[in-house]
Amino acid sequence: MRLAVYNVENLFDRAAVMNTETWSAGSDTLMAFAELKQLLGNEVYSVPVKDRIVELMTGLGLSKVDKSPFVILRRNRGKLLLRTRTGVLEITANGRSEWAGTLDLVREPVNEVAMQNTARVIAEADADILGVIEAEHRPGLVEFNRVLIDALGGKPFRHVMLIDGNDERGIDVGLLTRPGFPIGDMRSHVDDRKPDGWPIFSRDCPEFTVSTPAGREILVILNHFKSKFGGETAQSRNKRKAQAKRAAEIYQAAVARNELVAVMGDFNDSPQSEPLKPLLQSTDLRDISTHPAFENGGLPGTHGTCVSRDSKIDYLLLSPALFARATGGGVFRKGMWPGDRRKRWETFPELTQEHEVASDHALIWADVDV
């Protein structure tokens, strides 16, 4: 059977801020959005809080309108604010109970050719168990599987599961499996908390038990660690380290129940990084890329240009018992941009421009005899 993991970078639509040309601009907007949403949820709006809300709304382009290029304020009932003819923005509500509504990110459709190329990657990889990263939601994943994969000559998966995580941008992790590989017990860790009360995982760290036609069970653990979107900071490093530490604990508990365990996902850091040590060096998990029959196409990375070991940020890790059953594996890059001057790898004929890429990530796969 074939195990695989793939960061699809959204299937149908994506937060517009994620498509900004510079990481710093997108990151600043996301941080302002997160702070504003938190303040708008306060039971009481003190004068300093009101002043900060006005400052954040102005920075996000909401001083005169409820919708900016990246953020939309939906006001359903009550009165949150007043905009005067002279251009002054005033917060009139004194707390969350005085108005009803939401603050959301503006979304935009994914390029149609890019969407089709994503389906081509999944169809050609032909995995029996596929973990996907950055999928919007289960209905979208079901539709993508039912319509696009089938239309492009692939075999649609029989089972599709995705549990909503903590990221409001709609970048969750999900699992698709073939007939004969039903998904059984599931555990979510979306509500695992740090001592300060904040969620540990940016998305979730779900556990899926999958049965095989041979009657064995594989436990699949999926994750998408904190990104370096906006640049590397001590805060993002610390968050990834906390996520790696908790994922290692979840793995240790899982392998005590089932010796056949796979930990897969986009961990947003390199194998030699400090944040990933709790998972990569303090457990007995084996990276499929270390298998003697692993095919990396002559390049060490899984993201972007793939030329640097620092660009290896996608992982398929196996417990010792599962690694012992592995017969090979590889990196599938045909949906990635190969470079403008010198093409580093073969691509689909339909991929003619960089904005048509299926993803900036490669699909990672492993064949195991179970």
Secondary structure, DSSP 8 states (H G I E B T S, - for coil): -EEEEEE---SSEEEGGGG-SSHHHHHHHHHHHHHHHHHHT-SS--HHHHHHHHHHHHHTT-SS-SB-SSEEEEEEEE--EEE-TTS-EEE--SSGGGEEEEEEE-EEE--HHHHHHHHHHHHHH--SEEEEEEE--HHHHHHIIIIIIHHTT----SEEEE---S-TTS-EEEEEE-TT--EEEEE--TT-B-TTS-BS-SS---EEEEE-TTS-EEEEEEEE----TTS--HHHHHHHHHHHHHHHHHHHHHHHH-S-EEEEEE-SS-TT-STTHHHHTSS--EEGGGSTTEE-TT---SBTT--SGGG--EEEEE-HHHHTTEEEEEEE-TTS---SSS--S---TT--SGGG-S-SB-EEEEEE--
